[in-house]
Amino acid sequence: MIVIANNPRKNFLFTIDERIDLINKSISHLNNVLVSKTESLIVNFARDNKSVALIRGLRSISDFEYEFQMALMNRSLAPEISTLFMMPDEKYMHLNSTVVKEIAALDGDISTYVPEVVNTALKSKLSK
């Protein structure tokens, strides 16, 4: 399951429902993956849905510091749920949503970084 949390501290280009739609279209070939959203803590959502682990991505040391703190807090809230960390291929470590949006806004090619449906939606959103 992929869970999208609504973080009021972030300024998203796409609404939560638009993001869910883009993810669903991007993973339509995966029959065993569900996409959901939550307004609650991810660890509470995981517990309520009988999940056994959270999978988090790490790009940098600063990601690790933040994610490590979150994993410890999640463990204290729900010790039965593990946190697993995954690292990207080195060629993607420099990427984040801000960088991709900036490249797209300046009419750069982001097709190697995002699925085609996201590429199209991003260009459309930025052209308005």
Secondary structure as the mmCIF struct_conf table of DSSP 4:
data_model
#
loop_
_struct_conf.conf_type_id
_struct_conf.id
_struct_conf.beg_label_comp_id
_struct_conf.beg_label_asym_id
_struct_conf.beg_label_seq_id
_struct_conf.end_label_comp_id
_struct_conf.end_label_asym_id
_struct_conf.end_label_seq_id
STRN STRN1 ILE A 2 ALA A 5
TURN_TY1_P TURN_TY1_P1 PRO A 8 ARG A 9
BEND BEND1 LYS A 10 LYS A 10
BEND BEND2 LEU A 13 PHE A 14
HELX_RH_AL_P HELX_RH_AL_P1 ILE A 16 SER A 26
TURN_TY1_P TURN_TY1_P2 ILE A 27 HIS A 29
TURN_TY1_P TURN_TY1_P3 ASN A 31 ASN A 32
STRN STRN2 VAL A 35 THR A 38
BEND BEND3 GLU A 39 SER A 40
HELX_RH_AL_P HELX_RH_AL_P2 ILE A 42 ASP A 48
TURN_TY1_P TURN_TY1_P4 ASN A 49 LYS A 50
STRN STRN3 ALA A 53 GLY A 57
BEND BEND4 SER A 60 SER A 60
HELX_RH_AL_P HELX_RH_AL_P3 ILE A 61 LEU A 77
TURN_TY1_P TURN_TY1_P5 PRO A 79 GLU A 80
BEND BEND5 ILE A 81 ILE A 81
STRN STRN4 SER A 82 MET A 86
HELX_RH_3T_P HELX_RH_3T_P1 GLU A 90 TYR A 92
TURN_TY1_P TURN_TY1_P6 MET A 93 HIS A 94
HELX_RH_AL_P HELX_RH_AL_P4 SER A 97 ALA A 105
TURN_TY1_P TURN_TY1_P7 LEU A 106 ASP A 107
TURN_TY1_P TURN_TY1_P8 SER A 111 TYR A 113
BEND BEND6 VAL A 114 VAL A 114
HELX_RH_AL_P HELX_RH_AL_P5 GLU A 116 LEU A 126
TURN_TY1_P TURN_TY1_P9 SER A 127 SER A 127
#
